[in-house]
């Protein structure tokens, strides 16, 4: 966490997929409060596999 957010109100979560290669996705997200202050940043990797047919 970069800053503590307000007790009420809303936050904006800006999420972007930075890459998707061979079934692996890399994401980046930033969270802002109502005044535009950066509250948090996060990076996430995910393995995505095709669904099996039933």
Secondary structure, DSSP 8 states (H G I E B T S, - for coil): --S---SSS--EEEEEEEEEETTEEEEEEEEE-TT--EEEEEEEEEE-------
